Amino acid sequence: MDSSVAVGRVANLRFATLLLTICLLKCAVADILVYQQDQLLEEFRDFPATFGSEIPESGLKVRAVRSNPTDGCTELDPPPENVTLSRFAVIIARYNCSFEDKIRNAQKAGYAAVIVHNVGSNDLERMSANHAEDILIPSVFIGESNGIYIIESFLYPLPYALIITDDIPFNINNNLIIPFAIVVGLCFIIMICFMIIRCIRERRRQLRHRLPNSVLRKIPIVKFAKGMQYDTCAICLDDYVDNERLRVLPCHHAYHVKCIDPWLTKNRRVCPICKRKVFARGERRPPRRRSSTDSMSSSDADENTPLLNNGANGAAATAANADGSNAVAPQAAAGGENAASDAHVAVSMTSDD
């Protein structure tokens, strides 16, 4: 009992740890969105620093400028002046000093946020500091190519705004078109698989009703000669001539080889006249499925089956009638003998009187 409780507690602890990790990862991921008026142009993935203030839930809207000096290790030039309703984020290159020094210098210069880009790599890293209690502005880390792209394309005074947020807005390209294409592709693949399976099943069903060539070669072929019981091919309706090759089926119906072979191998393995299934000598026949001990299922019965069954039933009825009539005759004879005996007894009694 104690062991099961301990196992349950360990499982609950692991589950809680997993949920906490997911939450931390969710909170740790941020994004830089580039807007021109109300149109979203670009999205850049980044990692926020472990120090400084958190990014607001609604996002931090800024204009971007490049730091001077570019590494941000010394005092920075202040943001542009006389720009109303705008806050600025400074883009600083990595290395030459700690992240803490870069962010502190940007805060002293009056910037609202800091974007640090990698150098020589596009990997995202988590910025940390040992003594950053006085740092109050948020900062994020991005890859080198994204940092250079922002510097070359979206810096002030160009009419672009950067929003640093941890929530990606709805984008029709990512949220509708790609999922729709995936769903359509999956449906198309499922449809193709369904059609392939259906074709395979149909092919197998057709092969079950056709005569294999290996079995066809076991059915005898004879050359026609005058005096034979065969006269006309029921398929092409031509009369047989001497030395024509005829294939004689087990039901003793004969056809031209050129007529019956395609019929058996490409259509159905039944005789065109009597509809009896064709089996070569020695071929193993599939077992017949019966709905009861005395009746065959309709799937295994051919056109001769009702006639054979009716014939058997008729024979049984005839035998029953014969047995009945034979049984009645002795009874009638016995009745006659009893009547004669009674009459003889009556006559004897009269004569005695």
LOTITOR-106211 format. One line per field, with one value per residue: residue number from 1; x negated, y negated, z negated of N, C-alpha, C in turn. Coordinates in steps of 0.05 Angstrom, whole numbers. Atoms other than C-alpha are relative to their C-alpha. Layout:
! LOTITOR-106211
i [NUM:...];
npx [X:...];
npy [Y:...];
npz [Z:...];
capx [X:...];
capy [Y:...];
capz [Z:...];
cpx [X:...];
cpy [Y:...];
cpz [Z:...];
***
This chain:
! LOTITOR-106211
i [1:2:3:4:5:6:7:8:9:10:11:12:13:14:15:16:17:18:19:20:21:22:23:24:25:26:27:28:29:30:31:32:33:34:35:36:37:38:39:40:41:42:43:44:45:46:47:48:49:50:51:52:53:54:55:56:57:58:59:60:61:62:63:64:65:66:67:68:69:70:71:72:73:74:75:76:77:78:79:80:81:82:83:84:85:86:87:88:89:90:91:92:93:94:95:96:97:98:99:100:101:102:103:104:105:106:107:108:109:110:111:112:113:114:115:116:117:118:119:120:121:122:123:124:125:126:127:128:129:130:131:132:133:134:135:136:137:138:139:140:141:142:143:144:145:146:147:148:149:150:151:152:153:154:155:156:157:158:159:160:161:162:163:164:165:166:167:168:169:170:171:172:173:174:175:176:177:178:179:180:181:182:183:184:185:186:187:188:189:190:191:192:193:194:195:196:197:198:199:200:201:202:203:204:205:206:207:208:209:210:211:212:213:214:215:216:217:218:219:220:221:222:223:224:225:226:227:228:229:230:231:232:233:234:235:236:237:238:239:240:241:242:243:244:245:246:247:248:249:250:251:252:253:254:255:256:257:258:259:260:261:262:263:264:265:266:267:268:269:270:271:272:273:274:275:276:277:278:279:280:281:282:283:284:285:286:287:288:289:290:291:292:293:294:295:296:297:298:299:300:301:302:303:304:305:306:307:308:309:310:311:312:313:314:315:316:317:318:319:320:321:322:323:324:325:326:327:328:329:330:331:332:333:334:335:336:337:338:339:340:341:342:343:344:345:346:347:348:349:350:351:352:353];
npx [-17:18:15:-18:-3:25:1:-19:11:21:-13:-11:22:10:-19:1:25:-4:-17:16:19:-15:-7:24:7:-19:7:27:1:-10:1:1:-18:5:-24:-1:-27:-13:6:23:19:20:0:27:1:21:-1:2:20:-9:0:-15:-29:-13:-13:-29:-17:-9:22:14:3:24:14:26:24:24:16:26:13:-17:1:-14:15:5:-24:-14:-15:-28:-19:-7:-16:-22:-17:-22:-15:17:22:21:16:26:11:28:13:10:29:17:-7:-22:-27:-8:10:-14:-27:1:7:-24:-19:10:-3:-28:-15:-22:5:26:1:27:1:23:21:11:-18:-29:-11:-12:11:-12:18:-2:18:3:-8:-17:-24:-7:-8:-29:-12:2:20:-4:23:-8:22:15:-12:-23:9:9:-23:-14:17:0:-26:-22:9:-10:-27:-19:-26:-5:-1:6:-15:12:-22:2:-23:0:-27:-12:11:-14:18:9:-22:-21:8:16:-16:-18:15:6:-25:-6:19:-7:-24:7:15:-19:-17:16:2:-26:-3:18:-10:-24:8:13:-21:-15:17:0:-26:-1:17:-13:-21:13:15:29:11:11:-22:-11:17:-6:-25:8:-6:-3:-3:-27:-2:-28:-11:0:-25:0:-5:1:11:-21:10:2:-22:11:2:27:11:20:26:-1:7:-23:5:-23:-2:-9:-28:-2:-6:25:0:26:20:3:-24:-5:23:-4:-24:6:22:-5:-28:-6:7:-24:-7:-19:-26:-13:8:13:28:20:23:17:2:19:0:-14:-23:-6:-23:-25:-11:-29:-15:-8:13:-12:-4:24:-3:-5:25:14:-16:0:-26:-9:-7:-29:-10:9:-15:-27:0:4:-25:-20:6:-8:-29:-9:6:-19:-26:1:-1:-27:-18:7:-10:-29:-8:-2:-22:-25:-1:-6:-28:-17:2:-16:-29:-7:-1:-25:-23:1:-9:-29:-13:3:-19:-27:-4:-2:-27];
npy [24:23:2:11:28:14:1:20:26:5:6:27:19:2:14:28:11:3:24:24:4:11:28:16:3:18:27:7:6:26:5:28:3:25:10:25:7:-23:-24:-16:-5:-21:-11:-9:-14:9:-9:23:-3:-9:23:22:-3:-18:12:3:-19:13:5:26:12:17:5:-11:15:-15:12:12:-20:-22:-21:10:-4:26:18:0:24:-2:-3:25:19:13:-20:-4:-25:-22:-10:-11:-23:1:-26:-2:-25:-16:-2:22:6:-17:9:19:27:11:8:23:24:8:12:27:18:7:-18:-15:-29:-6:-24:-9:-20:-17:6:-24:-22:6:-14:17:-6:14:20:0:19:-6:23:16:9:27:0:0:-2:-27:-5:-25:-9:-11:-9:20:8:16:26:16:6:23:24:9:4:10:19:28:12:-14:-2:-27:-2:-27:-8:-22:-13:-29:-11:5:6:-18:4:-18:-18:-22:-11:-11:-12:-23:-23:-9:-17:-26:-16:-9:-21:-25:-11:-11:-25:-20:-8:-17:-26:-14:-10:-22:-24:-9:-13:-26:-18:-7:-17:-26:-12:-9:-23:-24:-10:-6:-25:5:-13:-26:-20:-3:-19:-28:-8:-13:11:-21:9:-8:-19:-6:-21:8:10:29:10:29:15:17:27:14:-11:-13:-29:-11:-13:-20:7:23:-7:5:-5:-13:7:-23:-5:-13:19:7:26:7:9:29:13:-7:8:28:0:-11:14:29:5:-17:-28:-16:-8:19:-13:-10:17:-15:9:-16:-9:-20:-25:2:26:1:18:14:-11:14:9:-7:13:-21:-25:-11:20:15:29:10:9:-23:-15:9:-2:-27:-8:-4:-23:-24:-2:-8:-29:-17:2:-16:-29:-6:-1:-24:-23:0:-9:-28:-13:3:-19:-27:-5:-1:-25:-21:5:-7:-30:-10:6:-19:-26:1:0:-27:-17:6:-12:-29:-7:4:-22:-24:2:-3:-28:-14:3];
npz [0:1:-25:-21:6:-8:-29:-8:6:-19:-25:2:0:-28:-16:8:-11:-29:-4:6:-22:-23:6:-1:-28:-12:8:-7:-29:-8:-29:-10:-23:-15:-12:-15:7:12:-15:10:-21:7:27:8:26:18:28:19:20:26:18:-10:2:-19:-23:5:-15:-25:-16:3:-26:0:-25:4:-8:4:22:-6:-16:-7:20:23:24:13:0:-26:-8:8:-22:-14:15:-14:-13:19:0:-8:17:-17:8:-12:-9:8:-8:22:6:10:28:9:-7:21:-6:-23:7:19:-16:-16:18:7:-24:-3:-17:13:-3:-13:-17:-3:-21:1:-19:-10:4:2:23:21:27:22:13:29:14:28:17:-18:14:-8:-29:0:-27:-11:-22:-14:-15:-26:-16:-14:-26:6:9:-23:-17:12:-3:-28:-12:16:20:-2:-2:-18:14:10:29:10:24:15:14:2:-12:-29:-8:-20:-27:-18:-14:18:16:-16:-26:5:10:-20:-19:13:1:-27:-7:14:-13:-26:5:10:-23:-18:14:-2:-27:-5:14:-14:-25:7:8:-25:-16:13:-4:-27:-4:11:-18:-26:-1:-5:-23:8:1:-28:-15:8:-12:-25:-27:-21:-28:-10:-23:-6:17:28:10:0:-27:-3:23:11:4:-26:-16:-25:1:2:-23:7:11:17:28:18:28:12:29:15:-4:-26:-21:-14:-13:-12:20:-2:10:28:17:11:17:26:13:2:8:23:-4:-2:-27:-11:-5:24:23:21:5:-13:16:-14:15:22:13:26:-1:26:14:-2:25:2:22:18:-8:-24:-21:-7:-1:-27:-11:-11:-19:-27:-12:1:27:5:-15:14:25:-7:-8:24:15:-15:5:27:2:-14:17:22:-10:-5:26:11:-15:8:28:-1:-12:20:19:-13:-2:27:5:-15:13:24:-7:-9:24:15:-15:3:27:1:-15:16:22:-11:-6:25:10];
capx [0:-56:-94:-33:-23:-96:-92:-30:-64:-124:-79:-42:-108:-132:-68:-71:-143:-124:-68:-115:-167:-115:-92:-163:-178:-115:-135:-206:-189:-181:-173:-191:-137:-150:-90:-79:-17:31:-1:-46:-109:-158:-163:-228:-238:-278:-294:-280:-333:-328:-336:-302:-227:-180:-151:-79:-23:0:-70:-121:-116:-182:-221:-289:-357:-427:-473:-534:-582:-555:-577:-544:-601:-611:-564:-512:-484:-415:-352:-326:-294:-231:-195:-127:-88:-148:-194:-259:-295:-369:-401:-468:-518:-542:-612:-666:-629:-574:-500:-491:-536:-502:-432:-453:-486:-423:-380:-424:-419:-343:-321:-257:-283:-346:-353:-419:-437:-485:-551:-574:-513:-437:-430:-386:-416:-389:-420:-434:-468:-494:-479:-422:-376:-379:-362:-288:-280:-266:-316:-314:-366:-360:-402:-454:-417:-353:-391:-426:-360:-327:-386:-385:-310:-270:-310:-284:-267:-235:-160:-164:-145:-171:-127:-163:-112:-105:-42:-42:19:66:33:74:13:-9:59:103:68:15:63:113:60:40:113:124:60:79:148:117:69:126:168:110:99:173:174:113:142:208:173:132:195:232:173:170:245:239:181:221:274:224:188:112:71:37:104:127:68:94:161:156:154:178:177:246:263:327:371:357:416:396:421:423:384:434:390:375:433:388:391:331:286:236:172:197:171:228:223:269:292:307:381:367:383:331:311:258:194:189:260:263:193:205:274:246:184:213:287:310:290:358:384:421:477:491:458:422:356:295:244:186:174:138:152:172:242:260:308:380:410:479:531:554:535:582:581:526:515:535:463:438:496:493:549:552:561:637:648:607:642:710:691:668:732:774:737:748:822:829:794:840:902:878:866:935:970:931:952:1025:1028:1011:1060:1115:1098:1099:1166:1195:1169:1201:1268:1267:1251:1309:1357:1333:1345:1415:1433:1408:1450:1512:1502:1494:1561];
capy [0:-48:-32:-47:-113:-131:-113:-156:-215:-208:-207:-269:-304:-288:-312:-377:-387:-376:-428:-477:-467:-479:-542:-567:-553:-589:-649:-647:-653:-723:-752:-815:-836:-889:-931:-984:-1020:-961:-911:-856:-850:-805:-760:-746:-695:-715:-698:-749:-761:-732:-801:-867:-878:-830:-843:-871:-824:-874:-879:-936:-981:-1015:-1046:-1015:-1050:-1023:-1033:-1077:-1046:-982:-936:-980:-970:-1044:-1104:-1104:-1160:-1177:-1162:-1213:-1275:-1313:-1248:-1247:-1184:-1140:-1098:-1071:-1005:-1001:-944:-923:-871:-816:-807:-853:-861:-828:-831:-867:-925:-932:-935:-983:-1031:-1030:-1044:-1103:-1131:-1131:-1072:-1034:-965:-931:-881:-844:-805:-747:-751:-695:-652:-651:-611:-641:-645:-665:-730:-730:-776:-771:-842:-870:-894:-965:-945:-960:-956:-892:-861:-805:-764:-748:-715:-750:-748:-775:-831:-852:-848:-895:-943:-945:-949:-974:-1027:-1097:-1143:-1091:-1084:-1017:-999:-939:-904:-860:-810:-738:-727:-719:-752:-716:-708:-680:-650:-610:-599:-582:-568:-520:-479:-478:-452:-399:-377:-374:-335:-285:-277:-266:-214:-178:-179:-150:-95:-79:-74:-30:17:19:35:90:121:117:148:205:216:220:268:314:321:330:393:390:408:463:497:483:523:585:585:632:610:655:648:650:707:725:770:735:713:640:599:523:476:442:380:362:405:435:508:549:571:627:620:559:557:562:556:604:580:628:620:651:587:570:503:474:464:392:379:414:396:320:334:375:333:263:272:328:400:428:465:417:469:502:450:504:483:509:548:587:658:661:588:575:546:494:519:502:459:482:444:510:583:595:530:493:418:376:352:422:446:442:446:521:522:509:562:613:596:600:667:693:667:699:765:762:747:804:852:829:839:907:926:900:940:1002:993:983:1047:1095:1059:1067:1141:1151:1117:1163:1225:1203:1190:1259:1292:1257:1279:1351:1351:1323:1377:1432:1407:1406:1477:1501:1471];
capz [0:-18:45:89:53:64:137:144:111:156:217:193:181:251:281:242:263:336:331:298:352:406:372:365:438:457:417:441:515:543:612:649:698:752:772:824:799:786:833:805:846:809:748:711:656:595:522:467:415:345:314:323:328:362:430:423:443:495:522:523:584:602:659:671:675:679:620:623:607:638:581:528:479:466:460:516:557:533:574:624:593:611:631:597:579:593:551:577:573:587:626:597:622:576:544:517:451:410:425:359:380:448:419:363:413:456:396:376:447:442:484:469:491:517:574:572:635:639:677:722:706:710:646:591:521:454:427:353:302:231:205:246:192:219:291:304:380:418:466:517:555:630:683:725:792:761:726:790:828:778:781:857:867:808:770:753:789:835:819:784:714:675:624:574:549:527:567:643:674:721:789:846:879:818:785:844:910:883:839:895:943:892:883:958:968:914:945:1013:986:949:1013:1054:1001:1001:1077:1078:1025:1063:1129:1095:1065:1132:1167:1117:1124:1199:1195:1150:1204:1261:1282:1274:1334:1295:1284:1356:1383:1346:1382:1442:1515:1572:1647:1679:1726:1761:1719:1653:1611:1616:1675:1660:1615:1569:1564:1637:1665:1719:1737:1721:1778:1780:1740:1702:1631:1580:1506:1470:1402:1345:1359:1428:1467:1520:1549:1594:1555:1581:1556:1488:1462:1458:1429:1372:1357:1366:1350:1304:1294:1312:1373:1419:1430:1364:1318:1280:1248:1283:1242:1271:1251:1184:1168:1097:1094:1042:988:997:943:920:881:852:857:916:956:992:987:1047:1056:1072:1114:1189:1240:1237:1162:1160:1214:1176:1111:1144:1174:1107:1074:1129:1121:1047:1056:1107:1059:1003:1046:1067:994:976:1031:1012:940:959:1001:944:899:951:961:886:882:936:901:836:870:903:837:803:858:853:778:787:838:792:734:778:801:729:711];
cpx [-17:-15:17:4:-24:-2:19:-10:-22:11:12:-21:-11:19:0:-25:2:17:-15:-20:13:7:-24:-9:18:-6:-26:-2:12:-3:-2:16:-5:26:-6:30:14:-6:-25:-18:-18:5:-27:2:-23:4:-2:-22:12:0:14:30:10:13:30:16:9:-22:-12:-6:-22:-7:-29:-22:-24:-17:-26:-14:17:0:14:-16:-8:26:11:11:29:19:7:19:22:17:22:13:-17:-20:-20:-13:-26:-10:-30:-11:-11:-30:-12:6:25:27:9:-10:14:27:-1:-8:23:21:-8:4:29:17:20:-4:-26:4:-29:0:-26:-20:-12:18:29:12:11:-11:15:-20:5:-20:-1:10:15:24:9:9:31:12:-3:-20:5:-25:10:-24:-13:15:25:-8:-10:23:15:-16:1:27:20:-8:15:-20:19:26:8:0:-5:16:-13:22:-5:24:0:29:9:-11:13:-18:-8:24:22:-10:-17:16:20:-14:-7:25:7:-19:5:25:-6:-15:19:17:-16:-3:25:4:-18:10:24:-7:-12:22:16:-16:-1:27:3:-17:12:20:-12:-16:-29:-10:-12:21:11:-16:7:26:-6:9:1:2:27:-3:29:8:0:28:2:5:-5:-11:22:-8:0:22:-9:0:-29:-8:-22:-26:0:-5:24:-9:26:0:9:29:6:11:-27:3:-27:-19:-3:25:3:-22:3:25:-7:-20:6:29:7:-6:25:5:21:28:13:-7:-13:-29:-19:-23:-15:-2:-23:-1:16:23:4:24:24:10:30:13:11:-12:11:3:-25:6:2:-26:-15:16:-2:28:11:10:30:11:-8:15:28:2:-2:26:21:-5:8:30:10:-5:20:27:0:1:28:19:-6:10:30:10:1:22:27:4:7:29:19:0:17:30:9:2:25:24:1:10:30:15:0:19:28:6:3:28:19];
cpy [-25:-4:-12:-30:-16:-2:-21:-29:-8:-7:-28:-21:-4:-16:-30:-14:-5:-25:-25:-7:-12:-29:-19:-4:-19:-29:-9:-7:-27:-3:-29:-1:-27:-7:-25:-9:24:26:14:8:24:9:11:14:-10:12:-25:6:9:-22:-23:5:19:-15:-2:20:-11:-5:-28:-11:-21:-6:9:-19:17:-14:-12:-5:26:22:-8:3:-26:-17:-2:-27:3:4:-27:-17:-11:19:6:28:23:6:15:24:-1:28:0:27:13:-3:-26:-8:17:-12:-21:-28:-12:-11:-25:-25:-9:-13:-29:-20:-7:18:16:30:3:26:6:22:16:-8:26:24:-10:14:-21:9:-16:-19:0:-20:7:-23:-19:-10:-28:-2:4:3:28:2:28:6:13:9:-21:-9:-17:-28:-17:-8:-24:-26:-11:-9:-15:-21:-27:-16:14:5:28:0:29:4:25:13:30:14:-7:-6:19:-8:20:20:24:14:12:15:26:23:10:18:27:18:11:21:26:13:13:26:22:10:19:28:16:11:23:26:11:14:28:21:8:19:29:14:11:25:26:13:7:26:-6:15:27:21:4:20:29:9:10:-15:24:-13:11:18:6:25:-6:-12:-30:-9:-30:-12:-19:-29:-15:10:11:30:8:12:19:-13:-27:8:-9:6:11:-4:25:7:12:-19:-9:-27:-3:-9:-30:-14:4:-10:-29:-1:9:-17:-29:-6:15:29:17:7:-19:12:7:-16:15:-10:20:5:21:25:-3:-27:0:-20:-13:12:-17:-9:5:-15:19:26:10:-20:-16:-30:-9:-8:22:15:-12:5:28:8:3:25:25:3:8:29:17:0:17:30:8:3:26:25:1:9:30:16:-1:19:28:7:3:27:22:-5:7:30:11:-5:20:27:1:1:28:19:-4:12:30:9:-3:23:25:0:4:29:17:-3:17];
cpz [0:26:22:-5:9:30:11:-5:19:28:0:1:28:17:-6:11:30:6:-5:22:25:-4:2:29:14:-6:10:30:6:30:6:26:13:14:16:-2:-13:14:-12:23:-6:-29:-6:-27:-17:-28:-17:-21:-27:-21:14:-2:21:23:-6:16:26:19:-4:28:0:29:-5:11:-6:-21:11:-27:4:-21:-26:-26:-14:2:28:7:-7:24:12:-18:17:16:-20:4:10:-21:18:-14:15:7:-5:9:-25:-3:-9:-29:-7:9:-20:6:24:-7:-19:15:16:-18:-8:23:4:18:-16:1:15:16:5:21:-2:21:9:-3:-1:-24:-20:-27:-21:-14:-30:-12:-29:-18:18:-13:9:29:1:28:10:22:11:16:26:15:17:25:-5:-10:23:18:-11:4:28:10:-17:-21:4:17:19:-16:-9:-30:-8:-26:-12:-17:-2:12:30:9:22:28:18:14:-18:-13:17:25:-5:-13:20:21:-12:-1:28:9:-14:12:27:-3:-9:23:18:-13:2:28:6:-13:15:26:-6:-7:25:17:-11:4:28:5:-12:18:27:-3:4:24:-7:-2:28:16:-7:12:28:25:19:27:11:24:4:-16:-29:-7:1:29:2:-26:-10:-4:27:19:27:-3:-1:27:-9:-9:-16:-29:-18:-28:-13:-30:-15:2:28:22:12:14:14:-22:0:-12:-31:-18:-10:-18:-29:-15:-4:-9:-26:7:-1:29:11:4:-26:-25:-23:-3:11:-19:15:-18:-21:-13:-25:1:-27:-13:4:-27:0:-23:-20:10:26:23:4:1:29:13:14:21:28:12:1:-27:-5:14:-15:-26:5:7:-24:-16:13:-4:-28:-3:13:-18:-23:9:5:-26:-11:13:-7:-28:0:10:-20:-19:13:2:-27:-7:14:-13:-25:5:8:-23:-16:13:-3:-28:-2:13:-17:-23:9:5:-26:-11:15];
***
